[in-house]
Amino acid sequence: MHNHGPLHSGIAKDMLASFRAGCPDESLSSRYPETALAHGAKGDFDCKTIQAAPFPPNE
C-alpha cells in the first residue's frame, strides 16, 4: 500500500490515479521505476510504501 498522505483537494484525482501525486521527490526512492515517478503532481507529504504479511500462529 502506498500512503499519499492527507487528501489535497486540488490534486485529489491525481492522488487516486498515480503513484507519485502528493509526494515530494525526497520521499520517493530511486528503486521505483521511472514510469511510476513520471506522473502525478508533487506535494509535501512524506509518502511511504507500507508492506505487511500476516502469518497464522503455529498450532
All heavy atoms as TSV, in Angstrom:
chain	resi	resn	atom	element	x	y	z
A	1	MET	N	N	0.854	-1.162	0.000
A	1	MET	CA	C	0.000	0.000	0.000
A	1	MET	C	C	0.905	1.231	0.000
A	1	MET	O	O	1.903	1.273	0.721
A	1	MET	CB	C	-0.877	-0.012	1.247
A	1	MET	CG	C	-1.752	1.195	1.355
A	1	MET	SD	S	-2.978	1.095	2.657
A	1	MET	CE	C	-1.996	1.482	4.074
A	2	HIS	N	N	0.555	2.190	-0.805
A	2	HIS	CA	C	1.338	3.426	-0.882
A	2	HIS	C	C	0.534	4.555	-0.246
A	2	HIS	O	O	-0.562	4.864	-0.693
A	2	HIS	CB	C	1.668	3.750	-2.335
A	2	HIS	CG	C	2.577	4.919	-2.492
A	2	HIS	ND1	N	3.900	4.881	-2.093
A	2	HIS	CD2	C	2.373	6.146	-2.985
A	2	HIS	CE1	C	4.459	6.049	-2.351
A	2	HIS	NE2	N	3.540	6.831	-2.895
A	3	ASN	N	N	1.072	5.161	0.786
A	3	ASN	CA	C	0.393	6.232	1.515
A	3	ASN	C	C	0.764	7.579	0.914
A	3	ASN	O	O	1.911	8.005	1.004
A	3	ASN	CB	C	0.782	6.168	2.992
A	3	ASN	CG	C	0.072	7.194	3.830
A	3	ASN	OD1	O	-0.689	8.012	3.335
A	3	ASN	ND2	N	0.315	7.155	5.117
A	4	HIS	N	N	-0.214	8.248	0.304
A	4	HIS	CA	C	-0.014	9.573	-0.287
A	4	HIS	C	C	-0.247	10.684	0.722
A	4	HIS	O	O	-0.074	11.845	0.403
A	4	HIS	CB	C	-1.001	9.803	-1.444
A	4	HIS	CG	C	-0.753	8.945	-2.628
A	4	HIS	ND1	N	-0.089	9.390	-3.734
A	4	HIS	CD2	C	-1.091	7.659	-2.884
A	4	HIS	CE1	C	-0.030	8.415	-4.634
A	4	HIS	NE2	N	-0.627	7.356	-4.144
A	5	GLY	N	N	-0.688	10.345	1.916
A	5	GLY	CA	C	-0.955	11.357	2.926
A	5	GLY	C	C	-2.368	11.886	2.855
A	5	GLY	O	O	-3.215	11.337	2.150
A	6	PRO	N	N	-2.615	12.975	3.579
A	6	PRO	CA	C	-3.959	13.559	3.586
A	6	PRO	C	C	-4.358	14.055	2.198
A	6	PRO	O	O	-3.515	14.450	1.407
A	6	PRO	CB	C	-3.849	14.733	4.560
A	6	PRO	CG	C	-2.472	14.768	5.061
A	6	PRO	CD	C	-1.673	13.706	4.392
A	7	LEU	N	N	-5.638	14.018	1.940
A	7	LEU	CA	C	-6.163	14.428	0.645
A	7	LEU	C	C	-5.911	15.908	0.392
A	7	LEU	O	O	-6.214	16.749	1.215
A	7	LEU	CB	C	-7.665	14.144	0.588
A	7	LEU	CG	C	-8.358	14.412	-0.724
A	7	LEU	CD1	C	-7.818	13.486	-1.804
A	7	LEU	CD2	C	-9.846	14.221	-0.571
A	8	HIS	N	N	-5.340	16.208	-0.774
A	8	HIS	CA	C	-5.168	17.591	-1.234
A	8	HIS	C	C	-6.281	17.821	-2.250
A	8	HIS	O	O	-6.312	17.168	-3.295
A	8	HIS	CB	C	-3.818	17.772	-1.937
A	8	HIS	CG	C	-2.635	17.722	-1.024
A	8	HIS	ND1	N	-2.090	18.850	-0.480
A	8	HIS	CD2	C	-1.914	16.679	-0.569
A	8	HIS	CE1	C	-1.059	18.509	0.269
A	8	HIS	NE2	N	-0.942	17.188	0.238
A	9	SER	N	N	-7.194	18.699	-1.966
A	9	SER	CA	C	-8.363	18.879	-2.833
A	9	SER	C	C	-7.994	19.233	-4.272
A	9	SER	O	O	-8.661	18.816	-5.206
A	9	SER	CB	C	-9.310	19.925	-2.261
A	9	SER	OG	O	-8.647	21.172	-2.141
A	10	GLY	N	N	-6.921	19.956	-4.495
A	10	GLY	CA	C	-6.539	20.349	-5.847
A	10	GLY	C	C	-5.967	19.215	-6.686
A	10	GLY	O	O	-5.971	19.288	-7.907
A	11	ILE	N	N	-5.456	18.175	-6.029
A	11	ILE	CA	C	-4.844	17.068	-6.777
A	11	ILE	C	C	-5.455	15.717	-6.384
A	11	ILE	O	O	-4.851	14.671	-6.583
A	11	ILE	CB	C	-3.314	17.035	-6.589
A	11	ILE	CG1	C	-2.931	16.851	-5.117
A	11	ILE	CG2	C	-2.659	18.245	-7.204
A	11	ILE	CD1	C	-1.456	16.579	-4.887
A	12	ALA	N	N	-6.663	15.734	-5.847
A	12	ALA	CA	C	-7.304	14.502	-5.365
A	12	ALA	C	C	-7.390	13.437	-6.457
A	12	ALA	O	O	-7.071	12.265	-6.212
A	12	ALA	CB	C	-8.697	14.814	-4.828
A	13	LYS	N	N	-7.797	13.821	-7.640
A	13	LYS	CA	C	-7.924	12.849	-8.739
A	13	LYS	C	C	-6.557	12.255	-9.074
A	13	LYS	O	O	-6.432	11.059	-9.309
A	13	LYS	CB	C	-8.534	13.548	-9.959
A	13	LYS	CG	C	-8.982	12.615	-11.037
A	13	LYS	CD	C	-9.720	13.396	-12.116
A	13	LYS	CE	C	-10.275	12.476	-13.168
A	13	LYS	NZ	N	-10.975	13.217	-14.204
A	14	ASP	N	N	-5.543	13.082	-9.082
A	14	ASP	CA	C	-4.173	12.644	-9.341
A	14	ASP	C	C	-3.691	11.666	-8.267
A	14	ASP	O	O	-2.994	10.702	-8.559
A	14	ASP	CB	C	-3.250	13.867	-9.335
A	14	ASP	CG	C	-2.337	13.940	-10.529
A	14	ASP	OD1	O	-2.492	13.112	-11.444
A	14	ASP	OD2	O	-1.463	14.817	-10.536
A	15	MET	N	N	-4.057	11.929	-7.023
A	15	MET	CA	C	-3.637	11.069	-5.917
A	15	MET	C	C	-4.231	9.667	-6.042
A	15	MET	O	O	-3.613	8.691	-5.614
A	15	MET	CB	C	-4.012	11.690	-4.574
A	15	MET	CG	C	-3.215	12.929	-4.241
A	15	MET	SD	S	-3.772	13.738	-2.735
A	15	MET	CE	C	-2.954	12.732	-1.500
A	16	LEU	N	N	-5.401	9.570	-6.623
A	16	LEU	CA	C	-6.049	8.270	-6.791
A	16	LEU	C	C	-5.570	7.543	-8.042
A	16	LEU	O	O	-5.692	6.321	-8.134
A	16	LEU	CB	C	-7.565	8.446	-6.859
A	16	LEU	CG	C	-8.224	8.911	-5.578
A	16	LEU	CD1	C	-9.683	9.252	-5.840
A	16	LEU	CD2	C	-8.098	7.852	-4.498
A	17	ALA	N	N	-5.038	8.269	-8.996
A	17	ALA	CA	C	-4.710	7.669	-10.286
A	17	ALA	C	C	-3.215	7.581	-10.582
A	17	ALA	O	O	-2.841	7.124	-11.654
A	17	ALA	CB	C	-5.403	8.464	-11.395
A	18	SER	N	N	-2.361	8.017	-9.657
A	18	SER	CA	C	-0.926	7.950	-9.922
A	18	SER	C	C	-0.178	7.526	-8.665
A	18	SER	O	O	-0.702	7.559	-7.558
A	18	SER	CB	C	-0.398	9.306	-10.405
A	18	SER	OG	O	-0.378	10.224	-9.337
A	19	PHE	N	N	1.060	7.149	-8.844
A	19	PHE	CA	C	1.893	6.704	-7.725
A	19	PHE	C	C	2.481	7.875	-6.962
A	19	PHE	O	O	2.540	7.877	-5.749
A	19	PHE	CB	C	3.019	5.816	-8.267
A	19	PHE	CG	C	3.942	5.315	-7.201
A	19	PHE	CD1	C	3.567	4.272	-6.386
A	19	PHE	CD2	C	5.176	5.901	-7.005
A	19	PHE	CE1	C	4.408	3.810	-5.382
A	19	PHE	CE2	C	6.024	5.452	-6.013
A	19	PHE	CZ	C	5.635	4.403	-5.202
A	20	ARG	N	N	2.932	8.898	-7.655
A	20	ARG	CA	C	3.695	9.956	-7.001
A	20	ARG	C	C	2.885	11.163	-6.500
A	20	ARG	O	O	3.406	11.970	-5.747
A	20	ARG	CB	C	4.812	10.444	-7.911
A	20	ARG	CG	C	4.346	11.347	-9.019
A	20	ARG	CD	C	5.402	12.365	-9.462
A	20	ARG	NE	N	5.718	13.276	-8.414
A	20	ARG	CZ	C	6.944	13.471	-7.917
A	20	ARG	NH1	N	7.959	12.866	-8.410
A	20	ARG	NH2	N	7.153	14.308	-6.934
A	21	ALA	N	N	1.651	11.324	-6.904
A	21	ALA	CA	C	0.891	12.525	-6.538
A	21	ALA	C	C	0.843	12.736	-5.035
A	21	ALA	O	O	0.542	11.827	-4.278
A	21	ALA	CB	C	-0.515	12.452	-7.097
A	22	GLY	N	N	1.161	13.948	-4.623
A	22	GLY	CA	C	1.156	14.317	-3.214
A	22	GLY	C	C	2.500	14.146	-2.539
A	22	GLY	O	O	2.685	14.557	-1.401
A	23	CYS	N	N	3.468	13.533	-3.222
A	23	CYS	CA	C	4.772	13.216	-2.637
A	23	CYS	C	C	5.868	14.122	-3.190
A	23	CYS	O	O	5.925	14.351	-4.389
A	23	CYS	CB	C	5.153	11.772	-2.960
A	23	CYS	SG	S	3.881	10.563	-2.609
A	24	PRO	N	N	6.776	14.581	-2.329
A	24	PRO	CA	C	7.940	15.310	-2.842
A	24	PRO	C	C	8.967	14.309	-3.376
A	24	PRO	O	O	8.938	13.124	-3.027
A	24	PRO	CB	C	8.469	16.046	-1.622
A	24	PRO	CG	C	8.073	15.178	-0.475
A	24	PRO	CD	C	6.759	14.557	-0.871
A	25	ASP	N	N	9.886	14.765	-4.189
A	25	ASP	CA	C	10.913	13.879	-4.746
A	25	ASP	C	C	11.698	13.154	-3.655
A	25	ASP	O	O	12.050	11.991	-3.807
A	25	ASP	CB	C	11.887	14.675	-5.626
A	25	ASP	CG	C	11.245	15.164	-6.904
A	25	ASP	OD1	O	10.262	14.543	-7.357
A	25	ASP	OD2	O	11.722	16.174	-7.450
A	26	GLU	N	N	11.973	13.825	-2.544
A	26	GLU	CA	C	12.798	13.268	-1.482
A	26	GLU	C	C	12.186	12.016	-0.836
A	26	GLU	O	O	12.897	11.197	-0.265
A	26	GLU	CB	C	13.055	14.305	-0.379
A	26	GLU	CG	C	13.798	15.532	-0.846
A	26	GLU	CD	C	12.879	16.530	-1.549
A	26	GLU	OE1	O	11.695	16.679	-1.188
A	26	GLU	OE2	O	13.363	17.167	-2.499
A	27	SER	N	N	10.866	11.890	-0.878
A	27	SER	CA	C	10.238	10.740	-0.217
A	27	SER	C	C	10.046	9.554	-1.155
A	27	SER	O	O	9.548	8.519	-0.739
A	27	SER	CB	C	8.897	11.134	0.405
A	27	SER	OG	O	7.906	11.297	-0.574
A	28	LEU	N	N	10.457	9.696	-2.409
A	28	LEU	CA	C	10.313	8.607	-3.376
A	28	LEU	C	C	11.681	8.022	-3.676
A	28	LEU	O	O	12.587	8.718	-4.111
A	28	LEU	CB	C	9.652	9.121	-4.652
A	28	LEU	CG	C	8.244	9.660	-4.459
A	28	LEU	CD1	C	7.768	10.350	-5.725
A	28	LEU	CD2	C	7.291	8.548	-4.062
A	29	SER	N	N	11.821	6.758	-3.443
A	29	SER	CA	C	13.083	6.065	-3.649
A	29	SER	C	C	13.365	5.857	-5.132
A	29	SER	O	O	12.451	5.705	-5.943
A	29	SER	CB	C	13.010	4.712	-2.944
A	29	SER	OG	O	14.111	3.922	-3.282
A	30	SER	N	N	14.626	5.811	-5.474
A	30	SER	CA	C	15.010	5.546	-6.864
A	30	SER	C	C	14.753	4.092	-7.240
A	30	SER	O	O	14.886	3.725	-8.395
A	30	SER	CB	C	16.482	5.890	-7.076
A	30	SER	OG	O	17.287	5.095	-6.224
A	31	ARG	N	N	14.372	3.264	-6.285
A	31	ARG	CA	C	14.081	1.852	-6.605
A	31	ARG	C	C	12.757	1.703	-7.363
A	31	ARG	O	O	12.490	0.668	-7.933
A	31	ARG	CB	C	14.059	1.005	-5.347
A	31	ARG	CG	C	12.902	1.320	-4.440
A	31	ARG	CD	C	12.924	0.506	-3.182
A	31	ARG	NE	N	11.897	1.047	-2.317
A	31	ARG	CZ	C	11.683	0.633	-1.116
A	31	ARG	NH1	N	12.394	-0.328	-0.619
A	31	ARG	NH2	N	10.743	1.168	-0.394
A	32	TYR	N	N	11.930	2.762	-7.345
A	32	TYR	CA	C	10.683	2.721	-8.107
A	32	TYR	C	C	10.981	3.019	-9.568
A	32	TYR	O	O	11.846	3.826	-9.880
A	32	TYR	CB	C	9.675	3.740	-7.553
A	32	TYR	CG	C	9.301	3.499	-6.130
A	32	TYR	CD1	C	9.587	4.432	-5.150
A	32	TYR	CD2	C	8.671	2.324	-5.744
A	32	TYR	CE1	C	9.243	4.213	-3.830
A	32	TYR	CE2	C	8.326	2.094	-4.427
A	32	TYR	CZ	C	8.618	3.041	-3.471
A	32	TYR	OH	O	8.286	2.805	-2.170
A	33	PRO	N	N	10.258	2.399	-10.493
A	33	PRO	CA	C	10.523	2.650	-11.912
A	33	PRO	C	C	10.199	4.092	-12.315
A	33	PRO	O	O	9.336	4.730	-11.719
A	33	PRO	CB	C	9.603	1.669	-12.629
A	33	PRO	CG	C	8.624	1.201	-11.627
A	33	PRO	CD	C	9.195	1.445	-10.269
A	34	GLU	N	N	10.914	4.567	-13.306
A	34	GLU	CA	C	10.706	5.937	-13.809
A	34	GLU	C	C	9.257	6.170	-14.223
A	34	GLU	O	O	8.743	7.267	-14.075
A	34	GLU	CB	C	11.640	6.231	-14.980
A	34	GLU	CG	C	13.035	6.591	-14.544
A	34	GLU	CD	C	13.076	7.863	-13.707
A	34	GLU	OE1	O	12.407	8.851	-14.049
A	34	GLU	OE2	O	13.776	7.845	-12.690
A	35	THR	N	N	8.592	5.151	-14.753
A	35	THR	CA	C	7.201	5.320	-15.179
A	35	THR	C	C	6.305	5.652	-13.992
A	35	THR	O	O	5.344	6.397	-14.129
A	35	THR	CB	C	6.679	4.054	-15.875
A	35	THR	OG1	O	6.906	2.928	-15.028
A	35	THR	CG2	C	7.360	3.839	-17.208
A	36	ALA	N	N	6.614	5.134	-12.813
A	36	ALA	CA	C	5.822	5.438	-11.617
A	36	ALA	C	C	6.103	6.844	-11.117
A	36	ALA	O	O	5.220	7.511	-10.583
A	36	ALA	CB	C	6.136	4.430	-10.511
A	37	LEU	N	N	7.319	7.308	-11.289
A	37	LEU	CA	C	7.712	8.622	-10.778
A	37	LEU	C	C	7.400	9.762	-11.742
A	37	LEU	O	O	7.412	10.920	-11.358
A	37	LEU	CB	C	9.207	8.624	-10.470
A	37	LEU	CG	C	9.679	7.558	-9.481
A	37	LEU	CD1	C	11.191	7.615	-9.331
A	37	LEU	CD2	C	8.992	7.706	-8.146
A	38	ALA	N	N	7.090	9.435	-12.975
A	38	ALA	CA	C	6.922	10.461	-14.000
A	38	ALA	C	C	5.562	11.153	-13.974
A	38	ALA	O	O	5.427	12.251	-14.493
A	38	ALA	CB	C	7.139	9.845	-15.380
A	39	HIS	N	N	4.553	10.557	-13.371
A	39	HIS	CA	C	3.203	11.105	-13.430
A	39	HIS	C	C	2.681	11.424	-12.034
A	39	HIS	O	O	2.896	10.667	-11.104
A	39	HIS	CB	C	2.252	10.123	-14.117
A	39	HIS	CG	C	2.695	9.751	-15.482
A	39	HIS	ND1	N	2.602	10.612	-16.555
A	39	HIS	CD2	C	3.263	8.630	-15.955
A	39	HIS	CE1	C	3.092	10.028	-17.622
A	39	HIS	NE2	N	3.496	8.822	-17.287
A	40	GLY	N	N	1.997	12.526	-11.919
A	40	GLY	CA	C	1.384	12.933	-10.659
A	40	GLY	C	C	1.969	14.228	-10.140
A	40	GLY	O	O	3.170	14.469	-10.253
A	41	ALA	N	N	1.120	15.065	-9.586
A	41	ALA	CA	C	1.540	16.360	-9.060
A	41	ALA	C	C	2.323	16.196	-7.764
A	41	ALA	O	O	1.958	15.400	-6.909
A	41	ALA	CB	C	0.310	17.228	-8.808
A	42	LYS	N	N	3.413	16.933	-7.647
A	42	LYS	CA	C	4.218	16.885	-6.429
A	42	LYS	C	C	3.418	17.459	-5.275
A	42	LYS	O	O	2.554	18.295	-5.449
A	42	LYS	CB	C	5.500	17.676	-6.601
A	42	LYS	CG	C	6.464	17.052	-7.552
A	42	LYS	CD	C	7.730	17.875	-7.628
A	42	LYS	CE	C	8.651	17.319	-8.687
A	42	LYS	NZ	N	9.886	18.096	-8.792
A	43	GLY	N	N	3.744	16.991	-4.075
A	43	GLY	CA	C	3.120	17.506	-2.868
A	43	GLY	C	C	4.156	17.636	-1.771
A	43	GLY	O	O	5.357	17.603	-2.040
A	44	ASP	N	N	3.692	17.727	-0.524
A	44	ASP	CA	C	4.629	17.928	0.584
A	44	ASP	C	C	4.518	16.866	1.679
A	44	ASP	O	O	5.098	17.007	2.743
A	44	ASP	CB	C	4.423	19.309	1.181
A	44	ASP	CG	C	2.987	19.539	1.627
A	44	ASP	OD1	O	2.173	18.601	1.574
A	44	ASP	OD2	O	2.685	20.680	2.013
A	45	PHE	N	N	3.803	15.781	1.413
A	45	PHE	CA	C	3.665	14.718	2.403
A	45	PHE	C	C	4.796	13.712	2.228
A	45	PHE	O	O	5.152	13.352	1.112
A	45	PHE	CB	C	2.314	14.006	2.236
A	45	PHE	CG	C	2.070	12.951	3.272
A	45	PHE	CD1	C	1.716	13.296	4.565
A	45	PHE	CD2	C	2.211	11.608	2.974
A	45	PHE	CE1	C	1.502	12.335	5.528
A	45	PHE	CE2	C	1.993	10.634	3.923
A	45	PHE	CZ	C	1.636	11.002	5.206
A	46	ASP	N	N	5.391	13.268	3.332
A	46	ASP	CA	C	6.467	12.278	3.286
A	46	ASP	C	C	5.852	10.907	3.002
A	46	ASP	O	O	5.535	10.157	3.910
A	46	ASP	CB	C	7.230	12.280	4.604
A	46	ASP	CG	C	8.449	11.374	4.574
A	46	ASP	OD1	O	8.974	11.113	3.481
A	46	ASP	OD2	O	8.871	10.927	5.649
A	47	CYS	N	N	5.640	10.600	1.727
A	47	CYS	CA	C	4.947	9.376	1.323
A	47	CYS	C	C	5.751	8.138	1.690
A	47	CYS	O	O	6.970	8.151	1.693
A	47	CYS	CB	C	4.711	9.397	-0.179
A	47	CYS	SG	S	3.651	10.753	-0.691
A	48	LYS	N	N	5.021	7.077	1.986
A	48	LYS	CA	C	5.653	5.822	2.371
A	48	LYS	C	C	4.920	4.659	1.709
A	48	LYS	O	O	3.718	4.689	1.542
A	48	LYS	CB	C	5.590	5.636	3.871
A	48	LYS	CG	C	6.257	6.758	4.649
A	48	LYS	CD	C	6.766	6.262	5.956
A	48	LYS	CE	C	7.427	7.328	6.783
A	48	LYS	NZ	N	8.280	8.254	6.186
A	49	THR	N	N	5.677	3.641	1.359
A	49	THR	CA	C	5.101	2.389	0.887
A	49	THR	C	C	5.138	1.421	2.054
A	49	THR	O	O	6.192	1.184	2.639
A	49	THR	CB	C	5.884	1.832	-0.314
A	49	THR	OG1	O	5.843	2.806	-1.361
A	49	THR	CG2	C	5.284	0.537	-0.808
A	50	ILE	N	N	3.969	0.895	2.400
A	50	ILE	CA	C	3.833	0.027	3.569
A	50	ILE	C	C	3.534	-1.386	3.087
A	50	ILE	O	O	2.649	-1.592	2.264
A	50	ILE	CB	C	2.696	0.533	4.471
A	50	ILE	CG1	C	2.960	1.985	4.864
A	50	ILE	CG2	C	2.524	-0.356	5.686
A	50	ILE	CD1	C	1.740	2.711	5.347
A	51	GLN	N	N	4.286	-2.335	3.602
A	51	GLN	CA	C	4.058	-3.727	3.252
A	51	GLN	C	C	3.880	-4.527	4.531
A	51	GLN	O	O	4.535	-4.258	5.534
A	51	GLN	CB	C	5.224	-4.293	2.454
A	51	GLN	CG	C	5.398	-3.624	1.126
A	51	GLN	CD	C	6.602	-4.157	0.371
A	51	GLN	OE1	O	7.570	-4.586	0.951
A	51	GLN	NE2	N	6.512	-4.124	-0.943
A	52	ALA	N	N	3.020	-5.522	4.475
A	52	ALA	CA	C	2.796	-6.394	5.621
A	52	ALA	C	C	2.449	-7.788	5.119
A	52	ALA	O	O	1.858	-7.933	4.040
A	52	ALA	CB	C	1.662	-5.862	6.492
A	53	ALA	N	N	2.814	-8.778	5.884
A	53	ALA	CA	C	2.495	-10.171	5.533
A	53	ALA	C	C	2.035	-10.891	6.806
A	53	ALA	O	O	2.855	-11.236	7.635
A	53	ALA	CB	C	3.701	-10.861	4.938
A	54	PRO	N	N	0.732	-11.067	6.961
A	54	PRO	CA	C	0.248	-11.748	8.163
A	54	PRO	C	C	0.449	-13.268	8.040
A	54	PRO	O	O	0.257	-13.839	6.976
A	54	PRO	CB	C	-1.227	-11.395	8.207
A	54	PRO	CG	C	-1.591	-11.136	6.786
A	54	PRO	CD	C	-0.352	-10.579	6.131
A	55	PHE	N	N	0.872	-13.866	9.115
A	55	PHE	CA	C	1.038	-15.319	9.168
A	55	PHE	C	C	0.195	-15.860	10.303
A	55	PHE	O	O	0.187	-15.294	11.407
A	55	PHE	CB	C	2.508	-15.687	9.396
A	55	PHE	CG	C	3.407	-15.294	8.264
A	55	PHE	CD1	C	4.101	-14.098	8.280
A	55	PHE	CD2	C	3.552	-16.105	7.167
A	55	PHE	CE1	C	4.923	-13.718	7.235
A	55	PHE	CE2	C	4.377	-15.755	6.106
A	55	PHE	CZ	C	5.065	-14.562	6.143
A	56	PRO	N	N	-0.504	-16.971	10.072
A	56	PRO	CA	C	-1.301	-17.551	11.154
A	56	PRO	C	C	-0.359	-18.114	12.236
A	56	PRO	O	O	0.761	-18.517	11.935
A	56	PRO	CB	C	-2.090	-18.666	10.467
A	56	PRO	CG	C	-1.324	-18.991	9.242
A	56	PRO	CD	C	-0.593	-17.740	8.835
A	57	PRO	N	N	-0.815	-18.122	13.472
A	57	PRO	CA	C	0.043	-18.664	14.543
A	57	PRO	C	C	0.265	-20.167	14.352
A	57	PRO	O	O	-0.604	-20.867	13.817
A	57	PRO	CB	C	-0.744	-18.369	15.809
A	57	PRO	CG	C	-2.148	-18.169	15.361
A	57	PRO	CD	C	-2.079	-17.662	13.951
A	58	ASN	N	N	1.407	-20.635	14.779
A	58	ASN	CA	C	1.680	-22.079	14.740
A	58	ASN	C	C	0.853	-22.753	15.805
A	58	ASN	O	O	0.811	-22.309	16.946
A	58	ASN	CB	C	3.150	-22.364	14.980
A	58	ASN	CG	C	4.020	-21.894	13.829
A	58	ASN	OD1	O	3.548	-21.826	12.701
A	58	ASN	ND2	N	5.252	-21.585	14.108
A	59	GLU	N	N	0.214	-23.823	15.422
A	59	GLU	CA	C	-0.611	-24.542	16.416
A	59	GLU	C	C	-0.079	-25.920	16.623
A	59	GLU	O	O	0.520	-26.541	15.871
A	59	GLU	CB	C	-2.060	-24.593	15.945
A	59	GLU	CG	C	-2.663	-23.205	15.926
A	59	GLU	CD	C	-4.120	-23.236	15.495
A	59	GLU	OE1	O	-4.770	-24.280	15.524
A	59	GLU	OE2	O	-4.601	-22.160	15.117
